[in-house]
Amino acid sequence: MLRLLREPRWLGYLALALVFAVVCCLLGMWQWDRRETALTAIDRLESNYDRDAAPLEAVLPEPSAFDPDQQWTPVELEGEYVTDAQLLLRGRWRGGDVGFDVVVPFRTTTGAVFVVDRGWIDQASGAEQPVTEPATPVGPTTVVARLRPNEGQIAGRGAPEGQIASVDLPSIADSLARRGVADTTYTGAYGLLVSEGGAAPADVAIASRPVLDEGPHLSYTLQWFVFALGGFAAVAWGMREELRSASPVERPQRVRRTDSDIEDDILDLR
């Protein structure tokens, strides 16, 4: 078999198998990284979701501060909603229906603004407006919300006046500053509403606990590594078949029978 490796044709096949194996290993590592990302997200959810709410200022000492490991951490805020700066976050799905999330700046007692996603509201059929107007509370209240990271801008997606395509906190902060609503807005994270005034709102559907799983990434990782070995196995099989076809086949030698052998056979039959 080593003799065949001196032939350019089989060297080319071996090089092709090597390239194929490298590509398969890279894809396998990519699937492994995706699994690690999914496991990290699950761990954050399990670690933070059911914690007791802590004051916002204790969890996020700076408006721009946010650690990804703080996702889903409940925070408590005291202050009031800035209802005249309320926004509708378009294109949000729930139970197979498309609607809006009601996004409202919340001015805390310190004067800083924290953006709160109060929950989902249905969209009117054939219109880009909600079925009913949200009834955001007016006046001082206490809000509990779970931290979510800034979504940023979505390229190529716009929204009409009073609506947004994503929770892009720096853009919201700039808009609030231009309108004189707030000088300081939290831009590292926003909150998914848990309760306001000690109870869940009746005008919107608050976000439910997400169901996360690691997915099939581990099995895909193993499959790609098996494919990588399969390329070399295919080359080895091809070399073996070529060696077998090149080996001469030994034919059994025919023994020439003499007249005496034939006479002996006749006598045996009597």
Residue pairs with C-beta under 8 A, 6 or more apart in sequence:
1 236
1 239
1 240
1 243
4 10
4 239
4 242
4 243
5 11
5 14
10 235
10 239
13 235
13 238
14 235
16 231
17 231
17 232
17 234
17 235
18 231
20 227
20 228
20 231
21 228
21 229
21 231
21 232
22 228
24 224
24 225
24 227
24 228
24 231
25 224
25 225
25 228
27 224
28 220
28 221
28 222
28 223
28 224
28 225
28 228
29 221
31 217
31 218
31 220
31 221
31 224
32 217
32 218
32 221
34 215
34 217
35 214
35 215
35 217
35 218
35 221
38 212
38 213
38 214
38 215
38 217
39 214
41 71
41 212
42 212
42 213
42 214
44 68
44 69
44 71
44 72
45 71
45 72
45 209
45 210
45 212
48 70
48 71
48 72
48 73
48 74
48 146
49 72
49 146
49 209
51 73
51 74
52 74
53 74
53 75
53 76
53 144
53 194
54 73
54 74
54 75
54 76
55 75
55 76
56 75
56 76
56 77
56 108
56 114
56 186
57 108
57 110
59 70
59 73
59 75
59 147
60 66
60 70
60 75
60 147
60 186
60 188
60 189
62 188
63 112
63 184
63 185
63 186
63 187
63 188
64 186
64 187
64 188
65 188
66 147
66 149
66 150
66 188
66 189
68 149
70 147
70 189
71 147
71 148
71 149
72 146
72 147
72 148
73 146
73 147
74 144
74 145
74 146
74 147
74 194
75 144
75 145
75 146
75 147
75 191
76 142
76 143
76 144
77 106
77 108
77 114
77 116
77 142
77 143
77 144
77 145
77 191
78 108
78 109
78 140
78 141
78 142
78 143
79 106
79 107
79 108
79 109
79 140
79 141
79 143
80 106
80 107
80 138
80 139
80 140
80 141
81 104
81 105
81 106
81 107
81 116
81 136
81 137
81 138
81 141
82 104
82 105
82 106
82 107
82 113
82 176
82 181
82 182
83 104
83 136
83 138
85 104
85 105
85 175
85 176
85 179
85 181
86 102
86 103
86 104
86 134
86 136
86 162
87 102
87 103
87 104
87 162
87 163
87 164
87 172
88 100
88 101
88 102
88 103
88 130
88 162
88 163
88 164
89 100
89 101
89 102
89 103
89 117
89 163
89 164
89 165
89 166
89 167
90 100
90 128
90 159
90 163
90 164
90 165
91 98
91 165
92 98
92 99
92 100
92 101
92 120
93 99
94 120
94 205
97 122
97 123
98 123
99 120
99 121
99 122
99 123
99 130
100 120
100 121
100 123
100 130
100 163
101 117
101 118
101 119
101 120
101 121
102 117
102 118
102 119
102 120
102 121
102 134
102 136
102 204
103 115
103 116
103 117
103 118
103 164
103 167
103 172
103 190
104 115
104 116
104 118
104 136
105 113
105 114
105 115
105 116
105 172
105 176
105 181
105 182
105 185
106 113
106 114
106 115
106 116
106 143
107 113
107 181
107 182
108 114
111 182
111 183
111 184
112 182
112 184
112 185
112 186
113 173
113 176
113 181
113 182
113 184
113 185
113 186
114 145
114 185
114 186
114 190
114 191
115 167
115 169
115 172
115 185
115 186
115 190
115 191
116 143
116 145
116 190
116 191
116 193
117 145
117 148
117 167
117 190
117 191
117 192
117 193
117 207
118 134
118 136
118 193
118 196
118 201
118 204
118 206
119 193
119 201
119 204
119 205
119 206
119 207
120 204
120 205
120 206
120 207
121 130
121 131
121 132
121 134
121 203
121 204
121 205
122 130
122 131
122 132
123 129
123 130
123 131
124 130
124 131
128 160
128 163
132 203
134 203
134 204
135 201
135 202
135 203
136 203
137 196
137 197
137 201
141 196
141 197
142 196
142 197
142 198
143 191
143 193
143 195
143 196
144 193
144 194
144 195
144 196
145 191
145 192
145 193
145 194
146 191
146 192
146 194
146 207
147 189
147 190
147 191
148 167
148 189
148 190
148 191
148 192
149 188
149 189
150 167
150 168
150 169
150 170
150 187
150 188
150 189
150 190
151 166
151 167
151 168
151 169
152 166
152 168
153 165
153 166
153 168
153 171
154 165
154 166
157 165
157 166
158 165
159 165
164 171
164 172
167 190
169 185
169 186
169 187
169 188
169 189
169 190
170 187
172 185
173 182
173 185
173 187
176 182
176 185
177 183
177 185
192 206
192 207
193 201
193 204
193 206
193 207
194 200
194 206
200 206
